Amino acid sequence: MDKLRLFATATFGVESAVAREIKHLGYGETFTDNGKIYFDGDFEAICRANLWLRSAGRVYVLLGEFNATTFNDLFEAVISIPWENWLPKDARFPVTGRCVKSVLMSVSDCQSIIKKAVVERLKKVYRLETFPETGPRYHIDFSITKDKFIISLDTTGDGLHKRGYRSLGYNAPIKETLAAAMLMISRWSPGKHLIDPFCGSGTIPVEAALMAINKAPGLDREFDCQEWPVIPKEVWYNALNEARDLIKPVNEILIQGFDINPEAISMANYHARQAGVSEIIHFQVRDVKDISSKAKYGFIVTNPPYGQRLGEKKKNSLLYQEMGQSFKKLPTWSYYIINADPEFEKHFGRKADKNRKLFNGGLLCYYYQYFGPKPE
């Protein structure tokens, strides 16, 4: 298996950030389709993609693509896949999937057919009638779009947003992967000043700090494929050692997180310590109207409140007006704000230079981008 077809998933609007990350890892030929960014690689690519991708959802191995409009067609296509190349005798192999505009609309029936086909294939190879499913997990995923099936193995397990540092709950937290994508879309980079005036439990500043020290976001967690016998342990050791060796020290504090809620700041400090970046972030209880910085140039990347209830909307519209006035104190900075209110620009008092649609937890949002002047 020298060459594998892999793909990373991305939420709507984030695909370009994921594709850029994959290319940065050295896997240059990418192709994007329906939230999947395809690339070619090997076992090392599986390990490195899981460790390093900041804005992707999961990493999959593509095992089959075919059209099927009957359950018999589906069964025959799945049983022809060489599952024994991946699944050992004791493999746990749950099957999940989704369907869009296809003849075979029953997800549960497709799950049963796929599971049966895999079992029948493995019966012949391993000469077993039953499988204990007590070993490593091999999550089989399928998607059907207009009768086209994509069959793949999830190498990741728990989604890539679960870095391992965020253990305390907070209201409406933004996913780590989306926070990282927002930073990459903003073109903020280590060495530049950054403020999140609504930092909550600290996700955006922590993700920025991980980027600043070049720490792989998956370094402190585990993945399903780490237990797969087919991937040599040496490959994982090499990928982990590379990630550890590439961490670099940062001695100055250029990343700040503010929030009006002391409890949120306490959580943010805790999460920064868990991520190993507390020494390069300054968190402080501060109202957005008191925002300030001695730096002439910098970035504001933030996720302010945007409740959907009537009372919240009125309260938030006043908050956005306050933001617009307060941000004028930093006229040469760039602002990047994710928000679900379609009238945000009106309340903020300035039309964005650019915006793009993003989804935050299934909620349609806009990423409003205000570009400051280039540093002299």
Residue pairs with C-beta under 8 A, 6 or more apart in sequence:
1 42
1 43
1 85
1 230
2 42
3 40
3 41
3 42
4 40
4 41
4 42
4 43
4 45
4 46
4 61
4 62
5 38
5 40
5 61
5 62
6 38
6 39
6 40
6 41
6 45
6 46
6 49
6 59
6 60
6 61
6 62
7 36
7 37
7 38
7 39
7 59
7 60
7 62
7 152
8 18
8 22
8 36
8 37
8 39
8 49
8 53
8 56
8 57
8 58
8 59
8 60
9 35
9 36
9 37
9 56
9 57
9 58
9 60
10 17
10 18
10 35
10 36
10 37
10 55
10 56
10 57
11 35
11 57
11 177
11 178
11 181
11 358
11 359
12 35
12 357
12 358
12 359
13 356
13 357
13 358
13 359
13 367
14 55
14 177
14 178
14 181
14 358
15 32
15 35
15 37
16 185
17 55
17 180
17 181
17 184
17 185
18 37
18 53
18 55
18 56
18 181
19 30
19 32
19 37
20 184
21 52
21 53
21 54
21 55
21 56
21 184
22 30
22 37
22 39
22 49
22 53
23 30
25 45
25 48
25 49
25 52
25 53
27 39
27 40
27 41
27 45
27 49
29 39
29 40
30 37
30 38
30 39
31 37
31 38
31 39
32 38
34 143
34 145
36 60
36 150
37 56
38 62
39 45
41 49
43 230
43 231
43 232
43 235
44 235
44 238
44 239
46 59
46 61
46 155
46 225
46 231
47 225
47 231
47 235
47 236
47 238
47 239
47 240
48 239
48 242
49 56
49 59
50 59
50 155
50 156
50 160
50 218
50 223
50 225
51 216
51 217
51 218
51 219
51 239
51 240
51 243
52 216
52 217
52 218
52 243
53 59
53 160
53 217
53 218
54 176
54 177
54 180
54 181
54 184
54 207
54 210
54 211
54 217
55 177
55 178
55 180
55 181
55 184
56 160
56 177
57 159
57 160
57 161
57 177
58 154
58 155
58 156
58 159
58 160
59 154
59 155
59 156
59 160
60 141
60 152
60 153
60 154
60 155
60 156
61 86
61 152
61 153
61 155
62 150
62 151
62 152
63 81
63 86
63 151
63 152
63 153
64 77
64 78
64 80
64 81
64 149
64 150
64 151
65 148
65 149
65 150
65 151
66 73
66 77
66 148
66 149
67 73
67 147
67 148
67 149
68 74
68 77
68 104
68 147
68 149
69 102
69 103
69 104
69 147
70 103
70 104
71 104
71 109
71 110
71 113
74 104
74 110
74 113
74 114
74 117
74 149
75 113
75 116
75 117
76 117
77 149
78 113
78 114
78 117
78 118
78 121
78 151
79 117
79 118
79 120
79 121
81 121
81 151
83 118
83 121
83 122
83 125
84 121
84 122
84 125
84 126
85 230
86 138
86 153
86 228
86 230
87 93
87 118
87 122
87 138
88 135
88 136
88 229
89 122
89 126
89 128
89 131
89 132
89 135
90 131
90 132
90 133
90 134
90 135
90 136
91 131
91 133
91 135
91 136
91 137
91 138
92 133
92 134
92 135
92 136
92 137
92 138
93 115
93 118
93 133
93 137
93 138
93 139
93 140
94 137
94 139
94 140
95 111
95 114
95 115
95 118
95 140
95 141
95 142
96 111
96 139
96 140
96 141
96 142
97 107
97 110
97 111
97 114
97 141
97 142
97 143
97 144
98 107
98 142
98 143
98 144
99 105
99 106
99 107
99 110
99 143
99 144
99 145
100 143
100 144
100 145
100 146
101 145
101 146
102 144
102 145
102 146
102 147
102 148
103 147
104 110
104 144
104 147
110 142
110 144
111 142
114 140
114 142
114 151
115 140
118 140
119 131
122 128
122 131
123 129
135 227
136 224
136 227
136 228
136 229
137 157
137 224
137 227
138 153
138 224
138 228
139 153
139 154
139 157
139 224
140 151
140 152
140 153
140 154
141 151
141 152
141 153
141 154
142 149
142 150
142 151
142 152
143 149
143 150
144 150
154 224
155 223
155 224
155 225
156 223
156 224
156 225
157 222
157 223
157 224
157 225
158 221
159 177
160 177
160 217
160 218
161 175
161 176
161 177
161 178
162 176
162 221
163 176
163 210
163 217
163 218
163 220
163 221
163 275
164 220
164 221
164 274
165 206
165 220
165 271
165 272
165 274
165 275
166 173
166 176
166 201
166 203
166 206
166 271
166 274
167 271
167 274
168 201
168 267
168 270
168 271
170 200
170 201
170 264
170 267
171 200
172 200
172 305
172 361
173 200
173 201
173 203
174 200
174 203
174 204
174 303
174 338
174 360
175 203
175 360
175 361
176 203
176 206
176 207
176 217
178 338
178 358
178 360
179 203
179 204
179 207
179 303
180 207
180 211
180 217
181 358
182 204
182 301
182 303
182 336
182 338
182 358
182 367
183 204
183 207
183 208
183 211
183 301
185 336
185 356
185 367
185 369
186 299
186 301
186 334
186 336
186 369
188 194
188 208
188 299
188 301
188 336
189 211
190 211
190 212
190 214
190 250
190 254
191 212
191 254
192 254
192 297
192 298
192 299
193 254
193 255
193 256
193 293
193 295
193 297
193 298
193 299
194 205
194 208
194 254
194 255
194 256
194 298
194 299
194 300
194 301
195 256
195 257
195 258
195 291
195 293
195 298
195 299
195 300
195 302
196 204
196 205
196 256
196 257
196 258
196 300
196 301
196 302
196 303
197 258
197 259
197 286
197 288
197 291
197 300
197 302
197 304
197 323
197 326
198 258
198 259
198 288
198 302
198 303
198 304
198 305
199 205
199 257
199 258
199 259
199 264
199 265
199 268
199 283
199 302
200 259
200 264
200 267
200 268
200 303
201 264
201 267
201 268
201 271
202 257
202 264
202 267
202 268
202 269
202 271
202 272
202 281
202 283
203 271
204 257
204 301
204 302
204 303
205 255
205 256
205 257
205 268
205 272
205 281
205 283
206 268
206 271
206 272
206 275
206 277
206 281
207 217
208 255
208 301
209 255
209 272
209 275
209 277
209 280
209 281
210 217
210 275
210 277
212 250
212 254
212 255
212 277
212 280
213 247
213 248
213 249
213 250
213 277
213 280
214 246
214 247
214 248
215 243
215 247
215 275
215 276
215 277
216 243
216 246
219 240
219 243
219 244
220 275
220 276
225 231
226 236
250 280
252 280
253 279
253 280
253 281
253 282
254 280
255 280
255 281
255 282
256 281
256 282
256 283
256 284
256 293
257 265
257 268
257 281
257 282
257 283
257 284
258 283
258 284
258 285
258 286
258 287
258 288
258 291
259 265
259 268
259 283
259 285
259 286
260 285
260 286
260 287
260 288
261 285
262 285
265 283
265 284
265 285
268 283
269 278
269 283
272 278
272 281
272 283
288 304
288 319
288 322
288 323
288 326
289 322
289 325
289 326
290 326
291 326
291 327
291 329
291 330
292 329
292 330
293 330
293 333
296 332
296 375
297 332
297 333
297 372
297 375
298 330
298 333
298 334
299 333
299 334
299 335
299 336
300 327
300 330
300 333
300 334
300 335
300 336
300 337
301 336
302 336
302 337
302 338
303 337
303 338
303 360
304 316
304 319
304 320
304 323
304 337
304 339
305 312
305 316
305 319
306 316
306 339
306 340
306 341
306 344
306 365
307 313
307 315
307 316
308 340
313 341
316 341
317 341
317 343
317 347
318 347
320 339
320 341
320 344
320 347
320 348
321 347
321 348
321 349
323 337
323 348
324 347
324 348
324 349
324 350
325 349
327 333
327 335
331 372
332 372
332 373
333 372
334 369
334 370
334 371
334 372
335 368
335 369
335 370
335 372
336 367
336 368
336 369
336 370
337 344
337 348
337 367
337 368
337 370
338 358
338 360
338 365
338 366
338 367
338 368
339 365
339 366
339 368
340 360
340 363
340 364
340 365
340 366
341 347
342 366
344 366
344 368
345 351
345 352
345 368
348 368
350 370
352 368
352 369
352 370
353 369
353 370
353 371
354 369
354 371
355 366
355 367
355 368
355 369
356 366
356 367
356 369
357 364
357 365
357 366
357 367
358 365
358 366
358 367
359 365
